[in-house]
């Protein structure tokens, strides 16, 4: 009779393990504690059933259930450890890919960005994008300009010391506005000022500085009392001095980026050299300089080698710096 009871106990133990494995598969991560509770109930039932068995058989059943319970605990612990490692791996990937501090939530970061932008409106540097020259631009050129506005705004949001942006001469029924809505998600919610008024009538003329590559004066610093203007112009026909002439018509001061002061021309296959940059590239230079107060670092970020310029201390064609400067003076 003892061997029958012992066989019955073995079948019961096997059934307990199978039931626990089914529970592990079905319940998932959030029900591990519940599984332990069920296991504890089954063990208690085994003990109560074992009380009717002989002492030796009862002892054997208790050890068998304990062994299986330890096996179950090892399985659960391994799964918890694996989940923890996977969670840490995903967390590390998010930090590496986005550069966002992990202890801050997205809601907090959005709130911080808005706070910085509103602060810039009252005490930060001001940048005006003159969009009054878009009437003669093609649809392709308007699309490129809309993309530049999107990238400019994105860079400004990420800046620790952002500018306050004005889009002037900008009507809501214009093709450019429609293109901005089409290409830029959330454009209508951008934290900036949009006005149909011209920049020359919106601000006192003595506070304006029109940034144009045709200016004779290099920009030395960013003055919080000034309003800097970028011409919102994408012209594939390369009409020269359009923004410079417009600034002179309104007797507004002009300035150019100090590319010639800190950079030199480098040889390239097409012998191409240009100081004409997209508005988002100019903004990246201004924004970097405003944060670092370092023109070489700022110019390096905004002026690509495809423009035919490199920093004076960069290794390009192996020529001495003195020779490079001499070539620059000859061209000028």
Wavefront OBJ file of the C-alpha trace (Angstrom):
o trace
v 0.000 0.000 0.000
v 2.893 2.336 0.732
v 4.177 2.145 -2.827
v 0.746 3.085 -4.153
v 0.611 6.102 -1.896
v 4.138 7.074 -2.858
v 3.287 6.814 -6.561
v 0.232 8.927 -6.009
v 2.355 11.575 -4.283
v 4.823 11.607 -7.186
v 2.002 12.144 -9.664
v 0.658 14.931 -7.472
v 4.082 16.619 -7.359
v 4.437 16.320 -11.119
v 0.997 17.839 -11.576
v 1.959 20.744 -9.248
v 5.075 21.552 -11.310
v 3.180 21.394 -14.581
v 0.488 23.690 -13.238
v 3.103 26.195 -12.048
v 4.821 26.191 -15.455
v 1.483 26.854 -17.141
v 0.898 29.705 -14.700
v 4.313 31.203 -15.550
v 3.553 31.177 -19.271
v 0.022 32.501 -19.001
v 0.267 35.170 -16.319
v 3.305 37.142 -17.592
v 5.485 39.607 -15.724
v 2.854 41.210 -13.514
v 1.583 37.957 -11.893
v 4.760 36.451 -10.409
v 3.660 37.219 -6.843
v 0.323 35.570 -7.542
v 2.123 32.480 -8.838
v 4.128 32.222 -5.611
v 0.940 32.480 -3.614
v -0.609 29.611 -5.564
v 2.569 27.585 -5.126
v 2.460 28.149 -1.383
v -1.151 26.962 -1.257
v -0.244 23.804 -3.193
v 2.668 23.073 -0.862
v 0.410 23.451 2.148
v -2.076 21.051 0.536
v 0.723 18.561 -0.013
v 1.614 18.727 3.653
v -1.988 18.218 4.705
v -2.350 15.238 2.384
v 0.969 13.833 3.632
v -0.270 13.750 7.200
v -2.263 10.589 6.415
v 0.827 8.896 4.983
v 3.503 7.063 6.971
v 6.190 9.234 8.492
v 8.874 8.229 5.966
v 6.657 8.875 2.953
v 5.469 12.204 4.343
v 9.072 13.327 4.808
v 9.929 12.318 1.224
v 6.979 14.291 -0.224
v 7.950 17.429 1.686
v 11.527 17.376 0.363
v 10.358 16.736 -3.174
v 8.012 19.728 -3.143
v 10.716 21.934 -1.627
v 13.154 20.911 -4.330
v 10.661 21.807 -7.029
v 9.860 25.078 -5.338
v 13.550 26.003 -5.298
v 13.719 25.151 -8.993
v 10.720 27.383 -9.635
v 12.279 30.253 -7.696
v 15.458 29.987 -9.785
v 13.427 30.216 -12.990
v 11.543 33.299 -11.791
v 14.740 34.972 -10.550
v 16.422 34.382 -13.903
v 13.482 35.937 -15.749
v 13.483 38.973 -13.457
v 17.227 39.438 -13.968
v 16.832 39.192 -17.747
v 14.025 41.762 -17.735
v 16.126 44.131 -15.629
v 19.087 43.838 -17.993
v 16.862 44.432 -21.024
v 15.327 47.500 -19.379
v 18.769 48.954 -18.637
v 19.884 48.258 -22.209
v 16.882 50.112 -23.679
v 17.445 52.984 -21.268
v 21.107 53.261 -22.313
v 20.112 53.248 -25.984
v 17.635 56.070 -25.473
v 20.251 58.191 -23.744
v 22.865 57.482 -26.422
v 20.549 58.183 -29.357
v 18.790 61.264 -28.086
v 21.331 62.811 -25.749
v 18.527 63.513 -23.273
v 19.239 63.263 -19.583
v 17.454 60.092 -18.418
v 16.151 61.460 -15.146
v 13.949 64.039 -16.904
v 10.630 63.113 -18.455
v 9.572 64.328 -21.899
v 6.900 66.483 -20.305
v 9.496 68.189 -18.120
v 11.814 68.800 -21.095
v 8.981 70.296 -23.158
v 8.088 72.574 -20.263
v 11.744 73.613 -19.894
v 12.001 74.389 -23.617
v 8.899 76.583 -23.508
v 10.200 78.400 -20.450
v 13.513 79.164 -22.167
v 11.794 80.406 -25.313
v 9.428 82.718 -23.436
v 12.373 84.039 -21.435
v 14.208 84.763 -24.698
v 11.249 86.848 -25.863
v 11.739 89.247 -22.964
v 15.501 89.203 -22.384
v 17.207 87.137 -25.069
v 18.700 88.001 -28.456
v 16.249 88.659 -31.273
v 16.410 87.292 -34.801
v 14.145 88.351 -37.634
v 13.591 86.309 -40.809
v 12.657 88.702 -43.608
v 10.105 86.826 -45.740
v 9.014 89.755 -47.864
v 11.005 88.558 -50.901
v 9.255 85.242 -51.524
v 6.762 86.415 -54.147
v 9.088 85.626 -57.060
v 10.288 82.246 -55.732
v 9.358 78.954 -57.368
v 7.537 76.164 -55.531
v 10.790 74.228 -55.233
v 12.515 77.227 -53.682
v 9.585 77.759 -51.283
v 9.827 74.133 -50.185
v 13.526 74.512 -49.492
v 12.890 77.675 -47.501
v 10.153 75.971 -45.473
v 12.605 73.184 -44.648
v 15.218 75.706 -43.553
v 12.700 77.388 -41.249
v 11.895 74.012 -39.705
v 15.560 73.207 -39.066
v 16.208 76.699 -37.701
v 13.335 76.416 -35.234
v 14.448 72.915 -34.211
v 17.970 74.153 -33.466
v 16.600 77.072 -31.475
v 14.477 74.758 -29.323
v 17.536 72.673 -28.422
v 19.694 75.683 -27.556
v 20.447 76.408 -23.918
v 20.232 80.124 -24.697
v 17.693 80.432 -27.499
v 16.830 83.441 -29.641
v 13.368 84.874 -30.032
v 12.351 84.457 -33.670
v 10.248 86.806 -35.788
v 8.861 85.841 -39.183
v 8.102 89.205 -40.792
v 6.400 90.044 -44.066
v 4.652 86.694 -43.696
v 0.986 86.412 -44.644
v -1.167 83.422 -43.761
v -2.588 83.229 -47.283
v 0.823 83.067 -48.958
v 2.162 79.952 -50.761
v 5.068 79.839 -48.279
v 2.710 79.643 -45.314
v 0.826 76.762 -46.940
v 4.134 75.036 -47.650
v 5.218 75.449 -44.027
v 1.968 73.902 -42.833
v 2.409 71.023 -45.262
v 6.056 70.278 -44.499
v 6.422 71.209 -40.830
v 4.399 69.262 -38.267
v 2.990 71.578 -35.614
v 4.024 74.726 -37.473
v 0.942 76.596 -36.276
v 2.091 75.929 -32.680
v 5.651 77.217 -33.090
v 6.685 79.552 -30.291
v 7.640 82.581 -32.382
v 6.080 85.768 -33.728
v 4.467 85.798 -37.179
v 3.491 89.145 -38.617
v 2.596 90.639 -41.976
v 4.422 93.808 -40.964
v 7.796 94.509 -42.531
v 10.846 94.243 -40.288
v 11.869 97.824 -41.102
v 8.639 99.199 -39.684
v 8.385 96.732 -36.808
v 11.614 97.837 -35.079
v 13.531 101.108 -34.783
v 15.980 101.301 -37.680
v 18.941 102.042 -35.420
v 18.484 98.685 -33.677
v 18.563 96.635 -36.891
v 21.557 94.771 -38.292
v 20.998 93.046 -41.627
v 23.292 90.021 -42.003
v 24.433 89.727 -45.598
v 27.604 88.232 -47.147
v 28.012 91.414 -49.235
v 28.548 93.663 -46.233
v 31.900 95.374 -45.704
v 31.748 94.937 -41.936
v 32.373 91.659 -40.119
v 30.147 90.796 -37.169
v 32.219 90.953 -33.981
v 29.695 90.166 -31.245
v 25.995 89.642 -30.569
v 24.363 92.620 -28.913
v 21.151 91.977 -26.961
v 19.983 95.482 -27.835
v 20.124 94.760 -31.555
v 17.728 92.878 -33.837
v 19.535 90.725 -36.378
v 17.880 90.123 -39.747
v 18.331 87.187 -42.101
v 16.966 87.374 -45.608
v 14.494 84.549 -46.172
v 15.582 84.010 -49.718
v 16.303 80.853 -51.695
v 17.322 81.935 -55.160
v 18.746 79.315 -57.494
v 19.457 82.007 -60.084
v 21.947 83.551 -57.607
v 20.963 87.190 -57.810
v 23.737 89.112 -56.120
v 23.429 91.730 -53.373
v 19.632 91.471 -53.070
v 19.588 91.685 -49.266
v 22.456 94.184 -49.160
v 20.654 96.590 -51.483
v 17.442 96.240 -49.498
v 19.260 97.127 -46.279
v 20.847 100.166 -47.907
v 17.466 101.368 -49.184
v 16.269 101.545 -45.573
v 19.575 102.930 -44.216
v 20.076 99.903 -41.994
v 23.447 98.708 -40.713
v 24.797 95.539 -42.273
v 27.284 92.881 -41.195
v 28.676 89.617 -42.500
v 29.888 86.569 -40.660
v 33.635 86.720 -39.892
v 34.421 83.857 -42.250
v 37.360 85.643 -43.889
v 38.885 86.445 -40.498
v 38.919 82.924 -39.081
v 38.814 80.719 -42.182
v 40.840 80.293 -45.342
v 40.054 79.013 -48.778
v 40.906 75.430 -49.527
v 41.475 73.793 -52.870
v 38.702 71.629 -54.252
v 37.887 69.963 -57.553
v 35.389 72.609 -58.653
v 37.427 75.528 -57.309
v 34.210 76.639 -55.598
v 34.205 79.138 -52.728
v 31.069 80.738 -51.341
v 30.007 82.558 -48.207
v 26.316 82.230 -49.028
v 24.660 80.004 -46.420
v 21.135 78.803 -45.743
v 19.325 80.652 -42.964
v 19.471 77.614 -40.658
v 23.257 77.380 -41.173
v 23.682 81.063 -40.325
v 21.523 80.589 -37.255
v 23.589 77.604 -36.089
v 26.671 79.825 -36.225
v 24.992 82.652 -34.315
v 23.519 80.312 -31.714
v 26.811 78.480 -31.129
v 28.735 81.723 -30.800
v 26.192 83.156 -28.369
v 26.655 80.118 -26.113
v 30.430 79.645 -26.482
v 31.710 83.134 -27.397
v 34.043 81.334 -29.799
v 33.877 82.260 -33.479
v 36.083 79.414 -34.832
v 33.957 76.826 -33.062
v 30.760 78.484 -34.288
v 31.959 78.775 -37.894
v 33.075 75.164 -37.906
v 29.544 74.112 -37.078
v 27.832 76.139 -39.779
v 30.294 76.343 -42.678
v 30.848 72.991 -44.346
v 33.981 72.177 -46.342
v 31.814 72.061 -49.458
v 31.707 75.862 -49.305
v 35.449 75.883 -49.949
v 36.493 77.236 -46.541
v 38.243 75.628 -43.570
v 39.525 76.988 -40.276
v 43.008 78.456 -40.365
v 44.381 75.801 -38.028
v 42.866 72.930 -40.035
v 44.963 70.628 -42.175
v 43.729 70.872 -45.755
v 46.171 70.930 -48.662
v 49.364 70.988 -46.635
v 50.199 74.612 -47.389
v 51.617 76.790 -44.623
v 49.183 79.144 -42.929
v 51.124 82.168 -44.137
v 50.707 81.093 -47.774
v 47.014 80.446 -47.279
v 46.546 83.917 -45.806
v 48.478 85.454 -48.683
v 46.219 83.713 -51.184
v 43.192 84.977 -49.292
v 44.466 88.566 -49.421
v 45.168 88.295 -53.152
v 41.631 87.052 -53.848
v 40.132 89.755 -51.681
l 1 2 3 4 5 6 7 8 9 10 11 12 13 14 15 16 17 18 19 20 21 22 23 24 25 26 27 28 29 30 31 32 33 34 35 36 37 38 39 40 41 42 43 44 45 46 47 48 49 50 51 52 53 54 55 56 57 58 59 60 61 62 63 64 65 66 67 68 69 70 71 72 73 74 75 76 77 78 79 80 81 82 83 84 85 86 87 88 89 90 91 92 93 94 95 96 97 98 99 100 101 102 103 104 105 106 107 108 109 110 111 112 113 114 115 116 117 118 119 120 121 122 123 124 125 126 127 128 129 130 131 132 133 134 135 136 137 138 139 140 141 142 143 144 145 146 147 148 149 150 151 152 153 154 155 156 157 158 159 160 161 162 163 164 165 166 167 168 169 170 171 172 173 174 175 176 177 178 179 180 181 182 183 184 185 186 187 188 189 190 191 192 193 194 195 196 197 198 199 200 201 202 203 204 205 206 207 208 209 210 211 212 213 214 215 216 217 218 219 220 221 222 223 224 225 226 227 228 229 230 231 232 233 234 235 236 237 238 239 240 241 242 243 244 245 246 247 248 249 250 251 252 253 254 255 256 257 258 259 260 261 262 263 264 265 266 267 268 269 270 271 272 273 274 275 276 277 278 279 280 281 282 283 284 285 286 287 288 289 290 291 292 293 294 295 296 297 298 299 300 301 302 303 304 305 306 307 308 309 310 311 312 313 314 315 316 317 318 319 320 321 322 323 324 325 326 327 328 329 330 331 332
